[in-house]
Amino acid sequence: MRRSSLLILPVAGLAAASLAACGGEGGSDGDGLNVVAAFYPLAYAAEQVGGDDVTVTNLTPAGQEPHDLELAPSDIAAIEEADYVVYLKDFIPELDAAIEEYASDKALDVATAVDTIGYDSTQALTDDHAHEDDHAHDEGEESHEEEGEEHAHDDELEGTDPHIWLDPVRYAQIGDAIADGLAGIDDANADQYATAADAFTADLTTLDAEFTDGLANRTSDAIVTSHAAFGYLADRYGLTQVAISGLSPDQEPDTQRMAEVAHYVEDNAVTTIFFETLVSPDIAETLAAESGAQTAVLDPLEGLADDKAADGADYFTVMRENLAALQTALGAA
């Protein structure tokens, strides 16, 4: 991601820019608190918790992948002028720098509100690797085995999964943290924020129950995805995520990774390769064609696709679409 030179411009000039020109939706109308959110699920949570007492500006426009966000001068002005900023540290490095410069004392990193989990691209394939290593050892191919292990180690795709909001339980905790933050700067409306957060949690508890019940009778646990966006969802509902690429949707898998995932698809009778709405489906379609599987959308909800935004979709409608897709793929429909 390119680092924007905008961050070195004088704040005084930027603060005069119109907030209505921000890349995302919303803008201050002079009423209540002005909250800036990094991308869709954080903006949605702030809207649900803040209600009529806040105006939320989403820095990432509908249809844009937040990893590709580059801040405009009006975005910097919005951050500097905001009463509160909701973001996810390390998800958009350019935004991290802007917050450190202009909003470090009024920002919530939502990762601090939950227990985070890591991602290791080799984790789900461990059994397969172990089987292959045993086979190589039996045939006396110890040197080949050692080379293969070294190559696999070099190609591991590891890190902390940022897609917290795909677990409804953790997403509710984010809502509570936002409510606490807003109450800290607007004590007069603290009770309203707490009540709204409770209502948000109740809706998410209902969604969590729908996923638990809807996937209870599945015949498979394996989901193969174009990139590693679904670790929290898999963790919550006992699924096994095998990602073709790593944590970044822009990361290209090498031929070894493609072969490993294809082997997993065949061995586990995986019927569906999932791709996403805001990134190219080419890799998923290639693997599906090679393995005889079909493709389907599983939305990581980093943002709303243009058509969904136009149709009035929100977090809950998209998550229920995800549930239907998982039920079909995992034999629970």
Steps between C-alpha positions, in 0.01 A plus 500: 500500500636843410563738785317825436691825509179656631603418854768770498269780388415771755200412711362851490448487125352154512254577777335755275415232242140393470419182689229431247776436246632200695547179307243318715138555580363744754634824636443741781175692503586686819279285725640261760839334489700467181639144474741386229523126427762325289273269299153351481457264801652756735283776357192279527570418865553868580169586332313230690644604835506876445155531348370853453765641733787445254582566138726230356742553212622180334842563344468206258242547221254222414650262249862572597729254674625676818852362454519726193391815684712810444411800708392823333555840663134502603550165675789641702281798589219268609737309727641818653154652551332182630382460857577127480672265253434126473764296316693173495873542547725348231208453258560828311855618578447845349203553730704384800752775426228763468342397830835504678556853369155653546275282717701280734308627804152441355524171311387145570699211356225235499753217531554610860136413579523128413721195521673477162608181323789426268510343158744239376456385142648158577278423798211325322739312274712355781350151477549489125861613534559241771362225275718610209809522722441146631463374143823670396683353800375149421641526150832626630456853369620670817696770320200585283285514814735745668503725192121491487468589867741791459309631198166467680642690797618782275158530340292509818250783502460605859366795697210624709165470327338846493146394398357515853149607399426164332454354848170647629609455860820698457318756288264561792804565720611763251157662531540513878844658466364766266220575747753542781713729285208720399378520859845615604470813287122545521391407849157658451410226251683213669179315581382520139830357375484217752140419406582503129802276557279255690254495208788446255626211714151347509481508119845345473409232755204409280730482197747283691219259587392488136853399395530243777165340418537538124834319490421238765419221254781565250682208342833681462706752696731611218473837331749587225525875447684729262672679788524452874215726609284252689706385796268654760190359337667158481617525861151587627319217319760222499588523131837443332610780270747420223599817318657506155672831576600657829353779709527755220260462205779629274736217592560259214541130589792310354465173310581293807221663699253448216599132481467456876153652509390298195617186680300603808189563288521154347578315825218672690238493223467879512221605265539879507782750464400834647595835351420856609301794372768770490794304355559299183358144499771376260698292751190333643369427151834350395507263798135410451560415135797281590322318783148471359353712781260787452544859615284716725524835679595523867510867592763617753304824544803725485267724300168483320502429128338775293193294415442400861537857621251612236255231613520610863688194625675512835720284722215273604360437152846418362584272793177309444596462134833362621315252721290378206814457288673302778195279551499407132876439484517300825193284444286674762239656270 
